[in-house]
Amino acid sequence: MKVSVIIPAYNEAGNIRRCLESLSHQSIPRKEYELIVVDGGSRDGTIEEAKPLADLVFVQTSEKVGGARNDGVMRSQSPLVATTDADCIIPPDWLEVIIEDFEKFPDVVQIYGPVDPIEKTVKNHVSLALANTFSRIGYWTHTLAYTLGCNTAFRKDAFIRAGMYRCIDAGDDLEIARRMAREGRVMFDNRMRVEFSMRRYEKFGTIRSLYEWLSIVARGGSSDKHQYTRREYK
């Protein structure tokens, strides 16, 4: 088995099957990867929806979404681990690109890529185009690795040595990149794309959501005041 995919989920019964179906039809043989769903205590049938398509489904014991990813990695059986979200749609060559990059570049310990909106409105396309441009600029200028948890992959041994994800409200997916860079190279690959749901941004408002998210990151990842990320995942 070459790679394990970790999918945190909380009350995602309406989305998890679509995500897992996209992951079940990858360009590499199904026996070469495993799908692990880590549930955050869902009350809507997420676990029942996930079980027919995932190799392993269990309830997390660590806190927050970062802890769910960590729990999944520790139960994984592969030397490579990839993370995505339960409401994402994954293109068929996603895992092939990840494996190819790690095999081609032995010094690389983390790979990440851009995101496209599932809800294809002009506003969403513009928002994510700006985010992807920001990500590319940050990478090429060596100022910021915008490694979103919905579209990133690690060498498992380096990830564990780095201390894994911090169990914080927001920014854990950016914070981990700084520590991974001490273990080796963190690389952006434009071919490594996922379709990302903008439903939370649409529900709470893009400007408000980004403000709250950035405020939590600035405060070190924890906040009792802001509600966007707390609503997003238990």
N, C-alpha and C positions, 0 to 999 in steps of 0.2 A: 504494500500500500504506500503510495507516494505522498499523499496530502490529505489532511483532515480539514473539513470546513466546519467552523463553529458559528451557530446561529442563535443568539439570544432572542427570547420571545416573551412577551407579556401581553396577554389578551389580544392575540393576533390570529384568531381563528379564521377571520375573513381574508387573511393575506398569506399565511404560512404555507398553504398548499401550493399556491402559485409560485412562491419562492423555491420550494423544494422540487417542484416539477421542472423548473428551469435548471436547477442543479442536477437533476437526475438525467438530463439529456446533454451532457458535456461531450466534447469531441474526443476525450480520452475514455478508455474502457471503465465501466462502472466499478469494476473490482479494484481499480487503482486509487480510489479515494473513498472516504467515509463522510457521512453527513451527521453532525451532532447538534441536536437542538437542546438548549439549556433554558428551561422554563422558569420564569420569575414568580410563579404562584398564580398562574392564570385561572380565571373563573368562567371562561367562555368556551371551553372546549378546544383550546389550542393544542393541548397534548394529544387529544384524540385525532385531530386533523393531521398532526405531524407523524404519528407513529407508523402509518403505512408506508411512508416514503423515507424516513430517516433511519439510520443504522442504530442510533442511540438517542433516547429522549429521557431527560431526568430533570429534577427540580434543583435549582441552584442552592448552594449553602453560603456562598460569599455574598457581599452586599453589592447592589447596583449593577449596571450593565457591564462595567469593567470586571467586576467579580464573576459575573456569569460567563464572560469570555475566558477568564482564568480557569474557572471550574471545567469548562469544556476542553481547554488545552491540556489540563492535567489528566483528563480521561481519554485523550486522543492516542492513536497508535502509530502516527506517521511522523517522519522527521521534519515535515513542513506543515504549517497550519495557516489557514486563511480564515478571515472573519468577514461576515456580512450581516445585514439586518433582515428580519423576518418579513418586512414589507418591500424588499428589493426584488428585482428581476435580473437574473444573471445570464449574460450571453453565453453561447455554447463553447466558445474558445477560452473562457476565463481561466480555468484551471490549467489548460495547455500553456497559456502565456506565462502563468506563474511558475510552473515547473521548468519551462524553457529558460526563463530568466535566472532562476536559482542554479540551474545546471551550467549555464553559460558564464555566470559571474560568481565565482566562488567567494569573493569578498563581500558580496551583498548579503545582508541579514534581514532586510525588510524591503518590501516592494509595495507601492501604492499607485493608484491611478485616478482618473477623473470620474465624474458622475453625470448622468443624463436624467432628466425628469420623466417619471412615468406619466404624470398628468401634463400633457403636452400643450400647455397654454403659452402664449407669447411671454407673459410675465415670468413663468417658471423657466423657460428657455434662457431668457436674459439673465435671471438670477444665477442659474447654474453656470452659464457661460462666464459670468464675472468671477464666480467662485473658482472655476477651473483655470481661468487666466491667472488669478491670484495664486493658485497652487503651483502653476508652472513657473511663475516669476519667483516665488519663494524658493523653489527647487533650484533653478538655474543661478540664482544669486546667493544660494547657500544661507538664506536668512530664516527660512521656515519650511519645515516638511509638513504639509497639510494632509496628514495621513488619517483620513476618515475611517472609523471602525467598520463602515459598511463596505469598504473596498481596500483591504490591506492583507498582506501575508508576511509570515515570519519563518525564519529557521527556528524550530522549536527550542533547540538547546540555547541559542543566543537569547531568545525571548525570556526563558526562565532565568538565565544568568543576569539579565538586565533588571529583573525584579517584577516582570509582568505588568499588567495594567494596574493603575491606582484606582481604588474604589471610591470615586468622587462623582459629583453630580454632572459635571461637564468638563470637556477638555482632556479627558483621559487619553483619547486617541491622538491628540497632538503631543501631549506630554511624553508618551511612551517613545516617540521618535527621537527625542533628545537623548534618552538613555540608550536606545538601540544604536545610535550613531557612535557610541563608545565601544560597541561590540564589532562594528564593521560599517559597511556602506549602506545607506538608506537610499533607495532608487525609485524614481518616478518613471512609469511606463504608460504612455498614452494609449496603448492597445488594451490595457487592463481596465475596462470600463464596466460599470454596472448602471442599471436603471434604478433611480432613487425616488422614493415617494415624497412628494412635497405636501402631503395632507396636513401635517402638523403646522407647517408654515402657513398654509392656506387657512387653517382653523384659527390660529392665534394672531395671524398677520405677520408678514415677512419682516418688516422693520422691528416690530416688537419682539419677535422670536430671536432675531439676530442680536438685538440689544441685550436681552436677558441672557442669551448664551454667552456672549462676549463678556458680560458683567460677571458671570459665574467663573469663566476662565481667568479673568483678571483677579478674582478673589481667591484663586488657588484651587478652584474646582468644587467648592462647597458653598451653599447658601440656603438659608431658611426663608429668605424673602422672595426669590424668584421661583416661578412655578412652571415654566415651560418644560424644563428637563424632568422635573418631578412628575409631571403628567405623562411624559413620554415613556417612562419606564420605572417600574417599582423595583 
